[in-house]
Amino acid sequence: MDKKLTLSLNDNIIETAKHYAKSNNISLSKLIESYLSSLTKKKHKKENQITPLVESLSGVISIDDDFDVKDDYTQYLIEKYK
């Protein structure tokens, strides 16, 4: 269910947003709705967000397809506590 909302924004921002919306064949209302939706989704996903450092390390190590993490960790613990 859609509701009306009144916003007060800078004139330049309004005109730029209208131009952007028109050039992308979307209404200004849908553009703002999409933006607000993306903001609220990002907030919920922050706990699973990958940091730039982790992203930069992605792909540095290659692991065999048949590698079993649990088995390897079990062997590590057996050796550690002998």
N, C-alpha and C positions, 0 to 999 in steps of 0.2 A: 504494500500500500504506500503510495507516494504522498508526501506532505510538502507543503510550501515552506521555504526558509528564506529569510531576508538576511543578506550579508552586506556589510559595509567594507568596500575595498578601494584601493587607490585606482583612479581613473585609468592610468597607464596600464596597470595590471589587467583591468577589465578588458580594455581594447586589445591588448596582446593575447589574452586568453580567448576572446571572441574570434580573433583572426586565426589562432591555432586550431580552435574547434572547427571553424568553417573549412580550413584547409585539410582537415582530417575527417571531414564529413560526419561530425558528431556534434550533438547539441552541447551547449555550455553546461547545462545541468548534468548531462551524462558524463561529461569530462570531470566535473567536480565530484560527482558521485563515485566515479572510478578511482579518482585520486584518493578520496577519503577511505574507500574500501581497501586500497592497497596499503595505506598507512596503518589501518587497524589490523590487517593480516600480518604485516611485518612485525608488529608489536607482539603478537602471539607466537611468532616463529623465532623470536630473538634467542630463546633458550637453546635452540638447535642451530643457530647461525655459525657458520664456519669463519673463523678469524682469518685475516690476511696472511698471518704467519703460517697457519695450518694449510691454507690454500697454496702458498708458495712451496710447501713441502710435498704436496700431492704429486705422486708419481715418481718420487725420488727412489723409493725402494720397490723392487719387484718381488713378488711372492709366487711360488709355484701354485698351480691350480689345485693340487691335491694336499696342500698344507692344512693341517688340522690344528687350530689354535689351542683348543682344550687339551689335546694330547701333548703338544709342545709345552704348554704351561705346567701340565702334570709332571712331565719329565724334569722340568726346571725345578719344581718344588721337591721332587724326590732327591735330586742332586744337592739341593740347598740344605736339606735337613737330614742328610746322612750322618 
